[in-house]
Amino acid sequence: MEEPTASSSDNGRPGSILMLHNVAKKKNFGELIRTAAAMGVSEIVVVGAQKLVTHGCHGTAGYVRFSHFDKFPDAVAYLRDVKGATITGVEITPDAKPVHKHPFKGTTCFLMGNEGQGLTDAQMASCSDFVYIPQHSDATASLNVNAACAVVLHHFAIWSGLPEAARGGYKFTQGPTPQSTPHSGMGLKQMRTLNADGSVAAKKGRMAAGADDDGAEGGTVEEEMAPDPFDDDEGDATHQQDASEQQA
């Protein structure tokens, strides 16, 4: 098991980042956001998606920093060169390491596969390494994307020494949302489209088209919509499957 090393995170600990790219089922966005917020993810990088349906996040979107990229290669460059992060794919590859062995080296961006097809070739090529979650029966070929994400992020939080949140009664204590602070960069309402070097991209109307109630320019969000009526794990990978991988 690797020992945690210094990172660019605010508290000096290695930070975790979650990339959302090529996620097919809308219902998974909100659940992934909730999981990321609970496990102390420092940033969620959104690639290609014009809107995020956040049903299922239970208000946690205001507790995480979001960054948007039009092109997948730009997101990869930002993560490596600006954030100093290792991109780790969550996929059952021949060389993948079991996640409970904590094969982490520092700040890490986790890339989850598409619910039906897994990681694409372009996504696989962007990863420096891979982790997988060992299963203990032959009942299913893989876990749901959010379940897998929760297991991986929990192991990273333990490895990095992230303190456990305070508890009250039979739940964890929820603090004030950072999104309510203008220009804090926190929450979907303050999500901005970035270039590969981390600078703010020129507005294109689709993203950051105006100012929201807290005075910060933000992305397009659909909050707490009705649940997706389709609950299967297979899906048409069109919600985020765009030209981003081909636009190097």
Secondary structure, DSSP 8 states (H G I E B T S, - for coil): -------SSTTSS--EEEEE-S---THHHHHHHHHHHHTT-SEEEEES-S-EE-TTSTTGGGGSEEEEESSHHHHHHIIIIIS--EEEEES--TT-EEGGG----SSEEEEE-BTTTBS-HHHHHH-SEEEE---SSSS-SS--HHHHHHHHHHHHHHHHT-----EETTEE-----GGGSTTS-BSGGG-EEB-TTS-B----SSSS-SB-TTS-B---EE-S----S---S---TTSS-SGGGT--
